[in-house]
Amino acid sequence: MSEIQILRPENLELLARQVVEGFITGLHKSPYHGFSVEFAEHRQYNSGESVRNIDWKLYARTERLYVKRFEEETNLRCRILIDQSGSMYFPDSGLSKLQFSILGAASIMHLMKMQRDAVGLTLFDSTIQTQTEVRSSGSHHIQLLQFLTQLYQTKSGNSGTGLVDTLHEIAERIHRRSMVIIFSDMFDSNDPDAVFDALQHLKYNKHEVILFHTQHAPMELEFDYQNRPYTFQDSETGERIRLFPSEVREAYVDRMNQFHRELKFRAAQYRIDLIEADVSKPIDQILIPFLVKRQRMRG
């Protein structure tokens, strides 16, 4: 995928379309056979229903019966949550976790636009900063792209994470069963159990939850730094510490691995789809599991 400087919503839309089209092409060539995106304006005719809305011109070309789909036939409601707290702006070079999340969210939005599914967007740091309605109209899609483009252009942030409070609030606000997609590095000053309880709250309310756990694995999981003095700064509190990586690597890696084991266990326990989104890897390697999940749900 060629690099495009994202300055306008239409550029983000172009990138998202390239990503989705690449995924679909790759999936057709992969072991995941059968993935398809329905016509945006049509659905297959079901025997016994009215023939009033059959598209006969399409039948003449395909010899298959399709009826025109309308806005009210949307069969999925989705809310996408993006963590925009300070830690999501890491790393400084390449795609940050936040930029990765924005491109991933835009790609999912494009796919759902093709399927006429309704999407809403929530952007949060210590509190919810942006909250839209869940809709499937073209004008709404453009508005979401504008929010994402503006966020993509933000170079840095130092806000803390209100992940736990946000998830509880979303669980209380969503009154219709929905798919909830979360992009977050899951860093929260609360006790880890509070994070897991908040995820369980969403599942208790019967929502389908997909968690893209964003991280830069070499730096954040493996602590892969040269053994020389570094000054590390907490991107959310501003606290600084100077040390040799070798002094803390073993303890740091052990603690991170322990949290990840617990997160995977809880996700499996609550039937949450956990996708390890390593932002150091190509984004198509991360979103394919999501597309496979979409195929399984619609199949």
Secondary structure by P-SEA (a helix, b strand, c coil): ccccccccaaaaaaaaaaaaaaaaaaaaacccccccccccccccccccccccccaaaaaaaccccccccccccccbbbbbbbbbccccccccccccaaaaaaaaaaaaaaaaaaabbbbbbbbbcccccccccccccaaaaaaaaaaaaaaaaccccbbbbaaaaaaaaaaaacccbbbbbbbccccccccaaaaaaaaaaaaaaccbbbbcccccccccccccccccbbbbbcccccccccccccccaaaaaaaaaaaaaaaaaaaaaaccccccccccccccccaaaaaaaaaaaac
